Amino acid sequence: MERKRLGDSALQVSAICLGTMTFGQQNSEAEGHAQLDRAVANGVNFIDTAEMYPVPPRAETCGETERIVGTWLRGQARDNVVLATKAAGPSRGLHWIREGKLGYDLASLRAAVEGSLKRLQTDYIDLYQLHWPARNQPMFGQWQFDPAQEHPATPILETLAALATLVREGKIRYFGLSNEHPWGVMEFLRLAREHDLPRPVSLQNAYSLINRNFETGLAEVCHREHIGLLPYSPLAFGLLSGKYLANPNATGRITEFPGFGQRYGKTNVEPAVAAYAELARCNDMTPSQMALAFVYSRWFTASTIIGATTLAQLDENLGAWTRRLPETVLAEIDKIHLRYTNPAP
């Protein structure tokens, strides 16, 4: 599998990254290990997790995903794995994580990193990400900025200084952002330049056929600033597999955790999914293959984060890497996109 340099870092990551947020909730430890083994056997060297996983977050399972990845990692050659995890931020009510001390200041980030290192059974994290902005921002299905929701947050400069300390201590190698917006990315970059501090090398945001918001403003930012996009939810919680079109009660995250995928209950999501599924079938592809091949092929994609609950799903996701979409199909995708523009922001 192709490997790419992640931003301006020295990290060489596989074009596909295995996401692990099902481990400890929908997948057992043995199933998680089997997925990790299968992914590595297919050329994947990049693993993504987070301290708040599995999802949906609960006090009873918090940290379980990192623990499962850690029990697998101890049997691997550490230098062969690019390991990414994320620090939970404030404003989402996860009071059970670090006793609710979720700011992005040095004390909070040090506690987060050290907890992750212990669960992951490693001495360092290759890519440490801020799971979402500390400041007021529309996230996870919200689509309008509301200044009335302003709240106190760790200043970005303080966060950068804290991350620089963790880099100097050898606990993390590089850092990235997640669920960020153009102003936030540019502010991190500006302050890093002005104060000679580490700069972000990656951005992990949702991106799929039904959520192409990245293309509007962030694509230019990331291109000019050499930041790699790590798209997550390329199958939109399984919607783009088409399985819910045939059976609205099909097993999956949408039915197992009703109300959790709030960005996917909006107007035009279902007709957009149906249109993409029909296009895929007319071109001898499964809907999943086309949806993944589209994200894999984007010029701005550094590594696509995939997730699965079965090895069969994982095999299909990995196999989509070899699919190349003809220009005629890409043109039809854009037509559907203009008809149903970003129905799941």
DRENDO-1510 file (C-alpha; in Angstrom, 1 decimal, always signed):
<recs>
REC; n; res; u; v; w
REC; 1; MET; +0.0; +0.0; +0.0 .
REC; 2; GLU; +1.2; +3.5; -0.8 .
REC; 3; ARG; +2.8; +5.5; +2.0 .
REC; 4; LYS; +2.8; +9.3; +2.2 .
REC; 5; ARG; +4.6; +11.8; +4.2 .
REC; 6; LEU; +2.3; +13.3; +6.8 .
REC; 7; GLY; +2.4; +17.1; +6.4 .
REC; 8; ASP; +5.9; +18.5; +7.2 .
REC; 9; SER; +6.7; +15.6; +9.6 .
REC; 10; ALA; +9.0; +12.7; +9.2 .
REC; 11; LEU; +6.1; +10.3; +9.5 .
REC; 12; GLN; +5.5; +8.0; +6.5 .
REC; 13; VAL; +1.9; +6.8; +6.9 .
REC; 14; SER; -0.1; +4.2; +4.9 .
REC; 15; ALA; -2.8; +5.6; +2.7 .
REC; 16; ILE; -5.3; +3.9; +4.9 .
REC; 17; CYS; -5.4; +4.3; +8.7 .
REC; 18; LEU; -7.3; +1.8; +10.9 .
REC; 19; GLY; -9.7; +3.6; +13.2 .
REC; 20; THR; -10.4; +1.8; +16.5 .
REC; 21; MET; -13.4; +3.5; +18.1 .
REC; 22; THR; -15.5; +0.3; +18.0 .
REC; 23; PHE; -12.9; -1.6; +20.2 .
REC; 24; GLY; -14.4; -2.2; +23.7 .
REC; 25; GLN; -18.0; -1.5; +22.6 .
REC; 26; GLN; -18.9; -3.2; +19.4 .
REC; 27; ASN; -15.7; -5.3; +19.2 .
REC; 28; SER; -14.1; -7.4; +21.8 .
REC; 29; GLU; -10.4; -7.4; +22.5 .
REC; 30; ALA; -9.9; -10.5; +20.4 .
REC; 31; GLU; -11.8; -9.0; +17.5 .
REC; 32; GLY; -9.8; -5.7; +17.8 .
REC; 33; HIS; -6.6; -7.6; +17.7 .
REC; 34; ALA; -7.8; -9.6; +14.6 .
REC; 35; GLN; -8.6; -6.3; +12.8 .
REC; 36; LEU; -5.2; -4.9; +13.7 .
REC; 37; ASP; -3.5; -8.0; +12.4 .
REC; 38; ARG; -5.5; -8.0; +9.2 .
REC; 39; ALA; -4.9; -4.3; +8.5 .
REC; 40; VAL; -1.1; -4.7; +9.0 .
REC; 41; ALA; -1.0; -7.8; +6.8 .
REC; 42; ASN; -2.5; -5.5; +4.1 .
REC; 43; GLY; +0.1; -2.8; +4.4 .
REC; 44; VAL; -1.5; -0.5; +7.0 .
REC; 45; ASN; +1.1; +1.0; +9.4 .
REC; 46; PHE; -1.1; +3.8; +10.8 .
REC; 47; ILE; -3.4; +3.3; +13.8 .
REC; 48; ASP; -5.7; +5.9; +15.3 .
REC; 49; THR; -7.4; +5.9; +18.7 .
REC; 50; ALA; -8.4; +8.4; +21.5 .
REC; 51; GLU; -8.5; +8.5; +25.2 .
REC; 52; MET; -12.3; +8.9; +25.2 .
REC; 53; TYR; -12.9; +5.8; +23.0 .
REC; 54; PRO; -14.9; +3.6; +22.5 .
REC; 55; VAL; -17.7; +5.6; +21.0 .
REC; 56; PRO; -20.3; +6.5; +22.2 .
REC; 57; PRO; -18.3; +7.6; +25.2 .
REC; 58; ARG; -19.3; +6.2; +28.6 .
REC; 59; ALA; -17.6; +6.2; +32.0 .
REC; 60; GLU; -17.8; +2.4; +32.1 .
REC; 61; THR; -15.8; +1.9; +28.9 .
REC; 62; CYS; -13.6; +5.0; +28.7 .
REC; 63; GLY; -10.0; +4.2; +27.8 .
REC; 64; GLU; -10.8; +0.6; +26.9 .
REC; 65; THR; -9.9; +1.2; +23.2 .
REC; 66; GLU; -6.4; +2.4; +24.0 .
REC; 67; ARG; -6.0; -0.5; +26.4 .
REC; 68; ILE; -6.9; -3.0; +23.6 .
REC; 69; VAL; -4.6; -1.3; +21.1 .
REC; 70; GLY; -1.9; -1.4; +23.8 .
REC; 71; THR; -2.1; -5.2; +24.4 .
REC; 72; TRP; -1.7; -5.7; +20.7 .
REC; 73; LEU; +1.1; -3.1; +20.4 .
REC; 74; ARG; +3.3; -4.8; +22.9 .
REC; 75; GLY; +3.7; -7.7; +20.5 .
REC; 76; GLN; +4.7; -5.5; +17.6 .
REC; 77; ALA; +8.0; -3.9; +16.5 .
REC; 78; ARG; +7.2; -0.4; +17.8 .
REC; 79; ASP; +9.1; +1.4; +15.0 .
REC; 80; ASN; +6.9; -0.3; +12.4 .
REC; 81; VAL; +3.7; +1.3; +13.7 .
REC; 82; VAL; +2.7; +5.0; +13.4 .
REC; 83; LEU; +0.5; +5.5; +16.5 .
REC; 84; ALA; -2.0; +8.3; +16.8 .
REC; 85; THR; -4.3; +9.2; +19.7 .
REC; 86; LYS; -6.3; +12.2; +20.8 .
REC; 87; ALA; -6.8; +14.2; +24.0 .
REC; 88; ALA; -10.4; +14.9; +24.9 .
REC; 89; GLY; -11.2; +18.6; +25.1 .
REC; 90; PRO; -13.6; +20.6; +27.3 .
REC; 91; SER; -17.3; +21.5; +26.6 .
REC; 92; ARG; -18.7; +18.0; +25.9 .
REC; 93; GLY; -19.6; +17.0; +29.5 .
REC; 94; LEU; -17.2; +14.1; +29.7 .
REC; 95; HIS; -16.7; +14.6; +33.5 .
REC; 96; TRP; -15.4; +11.0; +34.0 .
REC; 97; ILE; -12.2; +11.7; +31.9 .
REC; 98; ARG; -9.4; +13.0; +34.1 .
REC; 99; GLU; -11.9; +14.1; +36.7 .
REC; 100; GLY; -13.4; +16.6; +34.3 .
REC; 101; LYS; -10.1; +18.5; +34.0 .
REC; 102; LEU; -10.2; +18.7; +30.2 .
REC; 103; GLY; -8.5; +22.0; +29.3 .
REC; 104; TYR; -5.7; +22.1; +26.9 .
REC; 105; ASP; -3.2; +23.5; +29.4 .
REC; 106; LEU; +0.0; +21.8; +30.3 .
REC; 107; ALA; -1.3; +20.0; +33.4 .
REC; 108; SER; -4.3; +18.6; +31.6 .
REC; 109; LEU; -2.4; +17.6; +28.5 .
REC; 110; ARG; +0.3; +16.0; +30.6 .
REC; 111; ALA; -2.3; +13.9; +32.5 .
REC; 112; ALA; -3.9; +13.0; +29.2 .
REC; 113; VAL; -0.7; +11.9; +27.5 .
REC; 114; GLU; +0.6; +9.9; +30.5 .
REC; 115; GLY; -2.8; +8.1; +30.8 .
REC; 116; SER; -2.7; +7.3; +27.1 .
REC; 117; LEU; +0.9; +6.1; +27.2 .
REC; 118; LYS; +0.1; +3.8; +30.1 .
REC; 119; ARG; -2.9; +2.2; +28.4 .
REC; 120; LEU; -1.1; +2.0; +25.1 .
REC; 121; GLN; +2.0; +0.4; +26.7 .
REC; 122; THR; +4.4; +2.6; +24.8 .
REC; 123; ASP; +6.9; +5.3; +25.6 .
REC; 124; TYR; +5.8; +7.8; +22.9 .
REC; 125; ILE; +3.0; +8.7; +20.7 .
REC; 126; ASP; +3.8; +9.5; +17.1 .
REC; 127; LEU; +0.8; +11.8; +16.4 .
REC; 128; TYR; -1.0; +13.5; +19.3 .
REC; 129; GLN; -4.2; +15.2; +18.4 .
REC; 130; LEU; -6.5; +17.7; +20.0 .
REC; 131; HIS; -9.9; +15.9; +19.6 .
REC; 132; TRP; -11.9; +19.1; +19.1 .
REC; 133; PRO; -11.4; +22.8; +19.7 .
REC; 134; ALA; -11.5; +24.2; +23.2 .
REC; 135; ARG; -13.2; +27.4; +22.0 .
REC; 136; ASN; -16.7; +27.8; +20.9 .
REC; 137; GLN; -17.2; +26.2; +17.5 .
REC; 138; PRO; -20.0; +24.3; +15.7 .
REC; 139; MET; -19.1; +20.7; +15.8 .
REC; 140; PHE; -20.5; +17.2; +15.2 .
REC; 141; GLY; -23.5; +18.1; +13.2 .
REC; 142; GLN; -23.9; +21.7; +14.3 .
REC; 143; TRP; -23.5; +23.9; +11.2 .
REC; 144; GLN; -23.7; +27.5; +12.3 .
REC; 145; PHE; -21.3; +29.6; +14.4 .
REC; 146; ASP; -23.1; +31.2; +17.3 .
REC; 147; PRO; -21.2; +34.0; +19.2 .
REC; 148; ALA; -23.7; +33.8; +22.0 .
REC; 149; GLN; -22.2; +30.4; +22.9 .
REC; 150; GLU; -18.7; +31.9; +23.8 .
REC; 151; HIS; -17.1; +30.4; +26.8 .
REC; 152; PRO; -13.7; +30.5; +28.5 .
REC; 153; ALA; -11.0; +28.3; +26.9 .
REC; 154; THR; -7.3; +27.6; +27.1 .
REC; 155; PRO; -5.6; +30.2; +24.9 .
REC; 156; ILE; -4.1; +28.6; +21.8 .
REC; 157; LEU; -0.6; +30.0; +22.6 .
REC; 158; GLU; -0.7; +28.3; +26.0 .
REC; 159; THR; -1.8; +25.0; +24.3 .
REC; 160; LEU; +1.1; +25.3; +21.8 .
REC; 161; ALA; +3.6; +25.8; +24.6 .
REC; 162; ALA; +2.2; +22.8; +26.4 .
REC; 163; LEU; +2.5; +20.6; +23.3 .
REC; 164; ALA; +6.1; +21.9; +22.8 .
REC; 165; THR; +7.0; +20.8; +26.3 .
REC; 166; LEU; +5.6; +17.3; +25.6 .
REC; 167; VAL; +7.6; +17.1; +22.4 .
REC; 168; ARG; +10.8; +18.1; +24.3 .
REC; 169; GLU; +10.1; +15.4; +26.9 .
REC; 170; GLY; +9.8; +12.8; +24.2 .
REC; 171; LYS; +6.2; +11.8; +25.0 .
REC; 172; ILE; +4.9; +12.9; +21.6 .
REC; 173; ARG; +6.6; +13.4; +18.3 .
REC; 174; TYR; +4.2; +15.6; +16.4 .
REC; 175; PHE; +0.7; +17.0; +17.0 .
REC; 176; GLY; -2.4; +17.5; +14.9 .
REC; 177; LEU; -5.8; +19.1; +15.1 .
REC; 178; SER; -9.2; +17.5; +14.7 .
REC; 179; ASN; -12.7; +18.9; +14.0 .
REC; 180; GLU; -11.1; +22.2; +13.3 .
REC; 181; HIS; -12.1; +25.2; +11.2 .
REC; 182; PRO; -10.0; +27.5; +9.0 .
REC; 183; TRP; -9.6; +30.2; +11.6 .
REC; 184; GLY; -8.4; +27.7; +14.2 .
REC; 185; VAL; -5.9; +26.1; +11.8 .
REC; 186; MET; -4.5; +29.5; +10.8 .
REC; 187; GLU; -4.3; +30.7; +14.4 .
REC; 188; PHE; -2.3; +27.7; +15.4 .
REC; 189; LEU; +0.1; +28.2; +12.5 .
REC; 190; ARG; +0.4; +31.9; +13.1 .
REC; 191; LEU; +1.3; +31.5; +16.7 .
REC; 192; ALA; +3.7; +28.6; +16.0 .
REC; 193; ARG; +5.6; +30.8; +13.6 .
REC; 194; GLU; +5.7; +33.9; +15.8 .
REC; 195; HIS; +6.8; +32.0; +18.9 .
REC; 196; ASP; +9.0; +29.3; +17.3 .
REC; 197; LEU; +6.8; +26.5; +18.5 .
REC; 198; PRO; +5.8; +23.2; +16.9 .
REC; 199; ARG; +3.2; +23.5; +14.1 .
REC; 200; PRO; +0.3; +21.1; +13.4 .
REC; 201; VAL; +1.1; +18.5; +10.8 .
REC; 202; SER; -2.4; +17.0; +10.3 .
REC; 203; LEU; -6.1; +17.7; +10.5 .
REC; 204; GLN; -8.6; +14.9; +11.3 .
REC; 205; ASN; -12.0; +16.1; +10.1 .
REC; 206; ALA; -15.1; +14.3; +8.9 .
REC; 207; TYR; -15.2; +13.9; +5.1 .
REC; 208; SER; -17.3; +11.8; +2.8 .
REC; 209; LEU; -19.6; +12.0; -0.2 .
REC; 210; ILE; -22.3; +13.6; +2.0 .
REC; 211; ASN; -19.9; +16.0; +3.9 .
REC; 212; ARG; -17.4; +17.8; +1.6 .
REC; 213; ASN; -17.2; +20.9; +3.7 .
REC; 214; PHE; -13.4; +20.6; +3.9 .
REC; 215; GLU; -13.2; +21.5; +0.2 .
REC; 216; THR; -14.5; +25.0; +0.7 .
REC; 217; GLY; -11.9; +26.7; +2.9 .
REC; 218; LEU; -9.8; +24.1; +4.6 .
REC; 219; ALA; -8.5; +22.5; +1.4 .
REC; 220; GLU; -6.6; +25.7; +0.4 .
REC; 221; VAL; -5.3; +26.2; +3.9 .
REC; 222; CYS; -4.0; +22.6; +4.2 .
REC; 223; HIS; -2.4; +22.7; +0.7 .
REC; 224; ARG; -0.6; +26.0; +1.2 .
REC; 225; GLU; +0.5; +25.1; +4.8 .
REC; 226; HIS; +1.4; +21.5; +4.1 .
REC; 227; ILE; -1.0; +19.9; +6.5 .
REC; 228; GLY; -2.3; +16.4; +5.8 .
REC; 229; LEU; -6.0; +15.7; +5.9 .
REC; 230; LEU; -7.0; +12.5; +7.8 .
REC; 231; PRO; -10.6; +12.1; +6.8 .
REC; 232; TYR; -12.8; +10.2; +9.3 .
REC; 233; SER; -16.3; +8.7; +8.7 .
REC; 234; PRO; -15.8; +8.2; +5.0 .
REC; 235; LEU; -18.8; +5.9; +5.1 .
REC; 236; ALA; -20.8; +8.3; +7.2 .
REC; 237; PHE; -21.6; +5.9; +10.1 .
REC; 238; GLY; -22.3; +3.1; +7.5 .
REC; 239; LEU; -25.0; +5.1; +5.7 .
REC; 240; LEU; -23.0; +5.2; +2.5 .
REC; 241; SER; -22.8; +1.4; +2.5 .
REC; 242; GLY; -26.4; +1.6; +1.4 .
REC; 243; LYS; -27.5; -1.0; +4.0 .
REC; 244; TYR; -30.1; +1.3; +5.6 .
REC; 245; LEU; -31.8; +1.9; +2.3 .
REC; 246; ALA; -32.7; -1.8; +2.1 .
REC; 247; ASN; -33.4; -2.2; +5.8 .
REC; 248; PRO; -33.8; +0.9; +8.0 .
REC; 249; ASN; -33.3; -1.4; +11.0 .
REC; 250; ALA; -30.0; -3.0; +9.8 .
REC; 251; THR; -27.4; -3.6; +12.5 .
REC; 252; GLY; -25.0; -0.7; +12.8 .
REC; 253; ARG; -24.1; +2.5; +14.7 .
REC; 254; ILE; -27.2; +4.4; +13.4 .
REC; 255; THR; -29.6; +1.8; +14.9 .
REC; 256; GLU; -27.5; +0.6; +17.8 .
REC; 257; PHE; -27.0; +4.2; +19.2 .
REC; 258; PRO; -30.0; +6.2; +18.1 .
REC; 259; GLY; -29.5; +9.9; +18.3 .
REC; 260; PHE; -25.7; +9.7; +18.4 .
REC; 261; GLY; -25.0; +10.4; +14.8 .
REC; 262; GLN; -26.8; +13.7; +14.8 .
REC; 263; ARG; -25.2; +15.0; +11.6 .
REC; 264; TYR; -26.8; +12.2; +9.7 .
REC; 265; GLY; -30.5; +12.8; +10.5 .
REC; 266; LYS; -30.8; +15.9; +8.4 .
REC; 267; THR; -32.9; +16.7; +5.3 .
REC; 268; ASN; -31.5; +15.3; +2.0 .
REC; 269; VAL; -29.2; +12.8; +3.7 .
REC; 270; GLU; -31.3; +9.8; +2.6 .
REC; 271; PRO; -31.9; +11.0; -1.0 .
REC; 272; ALA; -28.3; +11.8; -1.4 .
REC; 273; VAL; -27.2; +8.3; -0.1 .
REC; 274; ALA; -29.8; +6.7; -2.5 .
REC; 275; ALA; -28.4; +8.6; -5.5 .
REC; 276; TYR; -24.8; +7.7; -4.7 .
REC; 277; ALA; -25.8; +4.0; -4.1 .
REC; 278; GLU; -27.5; +3.9; -7.5 .
REC; 279; LEU; -24.5; +5.4; -9.2 .
REC; 280; ALA; -22.2; +2.8; -7.7 .
REC; 281; ARG; -24.4; -0.1; -8.7 .
REC; 282; CYS; -24.7; +1.2; -12.3 .
REC; 283; ASN; -20.9; +1.1; -12.4 .
REC; 284; ASP; -20.5; -2.4; -11.0 .
REC; 285; MET; -19.4; -1.3; -7.5 .
REC; 286; THR; -20.8; -1.6; -4.1 .
REC; 287; PRO; -21.8; +1.7; -2.6 .
REC; 288; SER; -19.1; +1.3; +0.0 .
REC; 289; GLN; -16.4; +0.7; -2.6 .
REC; 290; MET; -17.4; +3.9; -4.5 .
REC; 291; ALA; -17.6; +6.0; -1.4 .
REC; 292; LEU; -14.2; +4.9; -0.1 .
REC; 293; ALA; -12.5; +5.0; -3.5 .
REC; 294; PHE; -13.7; +8.6; -3.8 .
REC; 295; VAL; -12.2; +9.7; -0.5 .
REC; 296; TYR; -9.0; +7.6; -1.1 .
REC; 297; SER; -8.5; +9.4; -4.4 .
REC; 298; ARG; -8.8; +13.0; -3.2 .
REC; 299; TRP; -5.6; +15.0; -3.8 .
REC; 300; PHE; -5.7; +16.4; -0.3 .
REC; 301; THR; -6.1; +13.1; +1.5 .
REC; 302; ALA; -3.0; +12.0; +3.5 .
REC; 303; SER; -4.5; +8.8; +5.0 .
REC; 304; THR; -8.2; +7.8; +5.3 .
REC; 305; ILE; -9.4; +6.5; +8.6 .
REC; 306; ILE; -11.6; +3.5; +8.2 .
REC; 307; GLY; -13.5; +1.5; +10.8 .
REC; 308; ALA; -15.3; -1.8; +10.8 .
REC; 309; THR; -17.0; -4.2; +13.1 .
REC; 310; THR; -16.3; -7.4; +11.1 .
REC; 311; LEU; -13.3; -8.7; +9.2 .
REC; 312; ALA; -15.6; -8.9; +6.1 .
REC; 313; GLN; -16.3; -5.2; +6.3 .
REC; 314; LEU; -12.6; -4.5; +6.9 .
REC; 315; ASP; -11.6; -6.5; +3.9 .
REC; 316; GLU; -14.1; -4.6; +1.7 .
REC; 317; ASN; -12.8; -1.3; +3.0 .
REC; 318; LEU; -9.2; -2.3; +2.4 .
REC; 319; GLY; -10.0; -3.7; -1.0 .
REC; 320; ALA; -11.5; -0.5; -2.2 .
REC; 321; TRP; -8.0; +1.0; -2.3 .
REC; 322; THR; -7.4; -0.7; -5.6 .
REC; 323; ARG; -10.6; +0.8; -7.2 .
REC; 324; ARG; -10.0; +3.8; -9.5 .
REC; 325; LEU; -13.0; +5.9; -10.3 .
REC; 326; PRO; -13.3; +6.9; -14.0 .
REC; 327; GLU; -13.7; +10.5; -14.9 .
REC; 328; THR; -17.3; +9.8; -15.9 .
REC; 329; VAL; -18.1; +8.5; -12.5 .
REC; 330; LEU; -16.4; +11.5; -10.8 .
REC; 331; ALA; -18.4; +13.8; -12.9 .
REC; 332; GLU; -21.7; +12.1; -11.9 .
REC; 333; ILE; -20.6; +12.3; -8.3 .
REC; 334; ASP; -20.2; +16.1; -8.6 .
REC; 335; LYS; -23.6; +16.4; -10.2 .
REC; 336; ILE; -25.2; +14.6; -7.2 .
REC; 337; HIS; -23.1; +16.8; -4.9 .
REC; 338; LEU; -24.5; +19.9; -6.5 .
REC; 339; ARG; -28.0; +18.6; -6.2 .
REC; 340; TYR; -27.6; +17.6; -2.5 .
REC; 341; THR; -24.7; +19.8; -1.3 .
REC; 342; ASN; -23.2; +18.6; +2.0 .
REC; 343; PRO; -26.4; +17.3; +3.6 .
REC; 344; ALA; -24.5; +16.0; +6.7 .
REC; 345; PRO; -22.1; +18.8; +7.8 .
</recs>
